[in-house]
Amino acid sequence: MHITTNFTQSGSTTNDKMEKRFILRFRDLITEEDGTINDHQSLITRFGEVWWGWWMKQDETPPFDLFKSIANEIEQSNYSKAYLFNTGLLKIYEAKIFKILVAPKNNKIGTPNPETSPSYYHRGRYPAWFLLKEITEVDFDQLKLSYGGFPTRPEKMKEYSKFISKKIDSMNELKEFDVTLWYVD
């Protein structure tokens, strides 16, 4: 059974390259403090890679256009960069994504490889998986990010549109949005 969406497009050019980055929101709810990153880092150290599952909120919509852009960027450049935002500890990390697997619309998929994903993912199914090979904590104030979009919450775009292109002043401000994934410039 084919459970992942294939985003490979023949004839893609460098003009298709994604210019916006994105942020994945997470929190250490089922691990100790810093446990999510530590568990992922441990598997990177052991295997050279780790799968990160996207825990989308029930009322969010998978951003298939974004996922397609990520897949195209990986095809062209070997990887795509993203940020991982721990809203509980107010820490942000840069990650390099080397592969993306996406469930078909209205579906979720289990871990692509239990050996290279933290054990707490094994019992769940998620709308997307990102294969990471590097995770590095970064200084938020050095990033100089602005809001680029809220692709998982199209029904809130009227409310959120006033933030597009606005500088993100703090991680506290960022975590106030009811999304688990943002575009950033």
N, C-alpha and C positions, 0 to 999 in steps of 0.2 A: 504494500500500500504506500502510495506517495503522500507523505504528510507535510512536506515543506513546500513553500512557495518558491519557485525558481525565478530569480530576478535577473538572470543573465540576459542581456540584450545584445544581439549582434549589431555591429556597426556603431557602437558607442564611441564617442570621441572625447577628447580632453575638455570640450565645452560642457560635457555632462557632469564634470567633476563637482562634487558637493562643496560649496563654499561655507556653509554654516556648520557649526558643531552642534552637538546636543548634549543634554545633561540627563542622566538617569538618577532618579531619586531612590534612596533606600534608607533603612533604619535597622539598627541591631535589635530587632524584636524577639528573635528566637535564639540569639547568641549572646555571649557576654559582650561587654563594651569593646568595640573595635573587632569583634569576632567575625563579622562578615568579611572585612578586608583581610584579616589575618588568615581565615580559612582559604580564601581565594589565593592569597600570596603563597601560602604553604604548598598548594597544588601547582602553582607556577614554578616554584623552586624545585619541586619533585619531578614534574612532567614537562615543564617548559610552556605550559598553557593551562587554561582553566575556562570552563563554561560559566557565564553569568546569565541567569534567567531573569527576564523582565517580569516583575510582579505588578502587572497592570491593575489599577483599581477597577471595580466592577462596572462603573459608569463611564470608563474611558473607552475610546475607540482606537484600535491599532492604526498607527500612521503608516500605511503601506507605501505611500510615496516617499516618505523619509527612509523607510527600510530599503526601498529600491535604490535610492541615492547612495545609501551606505554600501550596498552590494556593488554598485557601479564604481564607487571610489575604491573599494577593496580590489576589484578587478583591474583597475587602472594603476593603482599605487601600492598594491600589496597589503595595505591596511588603511583604517580610518581611525581618527582620534575622537574620543568622547570624554565627558566628565562623569564621575560617579559622586553623588552628593549625599553624604550622611547627615540627614536632618536632625538626628538626635544629638550628635556630637559637634555639629556644624564644622565638618571637615569636607574638603573636596579633593578629588584625585583625578589625574589624567590617566586614561587607559587607551591602549592600542588594541583595536578590534581587527582580527584577521579573517573572521568568517561570521556570517549571520545566517541563522535559520529561523524561518517564520512559519507559523502555523497557518493553514488556510483560513479564510474568513470564518468567524464564529466557532473556531476550534482552538485547542491548545495542544502542545506536545510535551512529552516528557524529556528528561535530560538526554542529550545526544550521546553522552558517554559518562556513565556513573563513576568511573575511575577518575575522571578529570572534572568533576563537579562536586561541591560540598554536599555532604550526606543529607542535609535538610532539604535539598532540592529533589531527592530521589522519590519522595512520595507525592510530589505535585506535578502539575502540567501547567505550562506557561505559554503565552502567545508568541514570544520570541526569545531566542538564545544568541548570545554574543560570545565568540571565542576570543579570549584575551590572552596576551602574552606578556604584557607589562601593565603594572598599576603603580603610579607614583603620586604621593601626596604633593599638592601644590599650594602655594600661598594665594588665596582668593583675591587679595588686594592687588596682586601683580597681574591678574588675568584681564582686568578691564573689560568685562563682558557687558553686553546689552541684550535685552530680550529680542529674539528673532521670531518667535511664534510658539503656539501652544497646540501642536497637531493632534493631541489625544483628546482635546476638548473642543471640537468645532462648535458645539452649542453655546460655548461661553465666549466665542470670539468677539461678540459685540462688547461684552463687559471687559475682556482682556485686551482689546485692540489698542486702547490708549497707552498700553505699556510697550508696544512694538517700537523698537529703536531706543527705548529708555535705558540708560545705564543702570545696571543692577548694583544698588548701593551696598547691599550686605547679604550675607547668607540668611539672616533672619527674615529679610524682605522676600528673598527667593522662596523660602519654605512656606510662606503664607499662601502660595498658589496651590489650588487643589488639583495638581497634576503630578504624574510620575515621570514625565518626559517633556523637556523644553528644547526648542531651537534656541541657540544663542549666536550672536555676532561678536 
